[in-house]
Amino acid sequence: MRAPPPPDTGPTGPQARTYRLLLGHAMTLVRRGRIPSVPELAVKARVSRATAYRYFPSRSKLVSAVVAESLAPVRRFEPTAADGLVRVRELFDKTFPLFKRFEPHMRAALHLALEHESLERMGILEEEPYRRGHRQYMLHRAAAPLAATLGPAGYDRLIKALSLVYGIESYVVLRDIWGASYREVEVVARWMLEALIESALRRAPAAPHPALSPKGRGRRGRGEKSSPSRSRR
């Protein structure tokens, strides 16, 4: 099962300097809670509108670049374990807590996606629709070894379920609605991760994963933490 390609990192060579200038101003404005228009970005960077539009022809392209830049430390993370179950836990343990550093940028992406979906549904969207998807690449890269155990349908279901947890939506719901701390967001997300993995493995058509066998219940990969559900057994 082929994973999505990694996100684009922008131009290189002589064009990179202007691109980085524009992107730096965009990052600052988004961090302050605003998604700038391309003309506004041109003014901030002191370049012509034509130049700004050459690099970012729409807000969609602009926000995509902002998210790709802010999540670069997350994208660079490479799970080290061979076991798919351990790799997914590594991904959550090492990268999910980083999302709080990039919360404004990820919220901006969510805001633009919701705005575009509404305008597109009404038939009045006048720019390229913004589509998110960075998490697909990260989750596939970590969980790929589980495909053989879960089968195509089970693997696809698990990846999609994990994508509901591994993203800014967990922060929005738990912080905005429940007033949760960042630490509580991480604990609840990790608990959901364990529940989803256990359910997926129990439904797997292949032989049970060692983590669910009687002898494997007490074993964990290096660096793994005990889950709330397992600590009560």
N, C-alpha and C positions, 0 to 999 in steps of 0.2 A: 504494500500500500504506500503510494508515494506521498510524501509530505509537501505542503505548499513551499514555494521558494522563499528565501529570506527577504525581508523588506529592502527596498532600494535605499542606498545610502547617499544618493545625490551625485552631482558631477565631480570629476577630478580634473587635475591639470589647471590651466590658466583660469578656467571658469570657476574653480572652487573658491577663490578669494571673495568674489562678489556674492556667490551663493552663501558662504559662511557669514558674511556681513548681514545679508537680509535675514538669514535664519536666526542669527543672534538677536536681532531686534524683535523678531517674531516671538522667540522664546521668552523674552522679557515682558512683552505685552500680554502674552497668554498667562504667564505667571502672575500677572496683576489682575487676572480675571476677565480679560477681553480677547476676543478673536478679531484681529485687525483685518480690514479689507486690504486688498493688494495695493490700491492707491495710497492708503494710509501708511502702509509699510514702506512704500517708495519714499514718502516724505520723511519718515523717521530715519531711513538709511541714507537719505540725500542722494538718491539715484533717480533716474527718469522712470516714469510709469512703464514705458516700453521695456526698460531693462528689468524691472520687477516682474512684469507679466511674462517675460521670456523664461524666467526661472520658476515662477509660480503663476501659471495661467488661471488659477481659480483658488478659492479658499480651501477647496478639497485638497489640492496639491500642497497648499501651505500647511494645513493642519496635519496632513500625512507626514510631512517632513518634520514638523515639530514633535510629533509623537515618536517617530523613528529616532530622532536625536535624543529625546529625553529618556527613551527606553533602551538606549544603546548598551548600558551596563547589563540590562536584563538579556538582551539578545546575544551578548557575548558569552553568557553562561553556558557551559557545556557539561552536562551530567557525566560523571566519571564511571559510574557502575555499569555493569553489563546487564543486570537484571532490570526489566522494565518497571517493576513495582518500586524498587529502590530509586530508580532514575526520576520517577514522577515525584516521589517524596523529596528528593534532592531539589528538584525544580521549585517546589512550593517553599521549602525551608530556606533556600538561598535567594530566591527572587521575589516571592510574594511580599515580604516585608519592605522591599524597596519601593513598592508602589506608592507608599505615603510620601515619598520624596517628589514624585511626579504627579501627585494628585491633581493640581490645577491643569496640567496639560492633558491628562487622561479625561478629566471632566469636560474640558473644551471639546475633545473629540466626540464624547458622548452627546454633548449639547448639539454639535453640528450635525451629527448623524440623525438625531431625533428631528431637528429642524428640517433637514433635507427629506426625510421620510414623509413628513407631513406635507411639505410642499409638492413632493413628487406624486403623492396620492391624489392631491387636488389638481394636478396637471399644471402647476404654475412654477415649477422649479426652473430657474434660468441659468443654472450652472451645472457642471458635472457633479453627480451625486457622490457624497462622501461615503466610502465603504471602509469599515474597520476589518481587521483580520490578523494583526500581529500575533495574537495568542494561538492561532491555528498552527503557525510555524513552530512556536515554542513547545506546545503540547505534543505535537506529532514527533518532534525531535526527541523528546524525553520518553514518550510512551511507546514508540515504535516496536520494541521487543515484545510487548504484550499482545501484538496482533496475532501471533501464532497461537497463543493460548486462548484468546477470547473469540477468535473467528472474526470475519469481516463485519458482521452486524453488531456483535458485542463490542468490538473495538471502536467502531464508529459511534455507538451509543455512549460509551465511556468518554471519548474525547469531547463529544458535544456536551455531556453533563458536566465534565470538568471545566469547560469553557464558561459555564454559568457562575462558577466559583472563582476561577482564575482571571480576574479582571477588576475594573473600577466599580462594576455594579455591586460587588460585595461591600465595598467601602461606602458607596452611596446609600444603600439600604441600611446597613448597620450603624453608620455614623449619623446620617440625616434623620432616620426614623427612630432609631433606638438610642441615639446618643452614646454609642459605644466608643471606647478608647481604641487607639490603633492596636494595642496589644490584644484587646478582646476580638477585634476583627480578625487578627491572625489566628487566634485560638479557635474561633468558630469556623473559619475557612479550613483549617487543618482537620477539624472534626468532620466536616462535610466531605473532605477529600477521602478520609479513611472509610466513611460509610459508603461512598460511591465505589471505591476500589473493592471493598469486601463484597458488595452486591454484584459487581461485574464478574468477579472471580467465581462466585458461587453459581452464576448462570452460565459459566464458560462450558462449551461443548467438549473441550479437551480435558486432559487430566487436571485435577485441582492444582493450583499453584502451591509451592511449598509453604507459603505464608499461611495457608488455610488448613494444612494437614495437621493432625494431632501433634506430630513431632515438631512442626514448624511454627506453632502458635507462639512459642516463647522466643523465637529467633527473629532478629532484626538485622538489616544490613548496617554496615558501618555508618555512623552519623545519623541513624534513624532515631526518632523520638517515639515514645509510647503514645498511642492515641487515647483520647478519653474513653472510647468504647472498649478498648482492650484492657485498660487499667482497672475496669470494674469486674473483669472476669475472674 
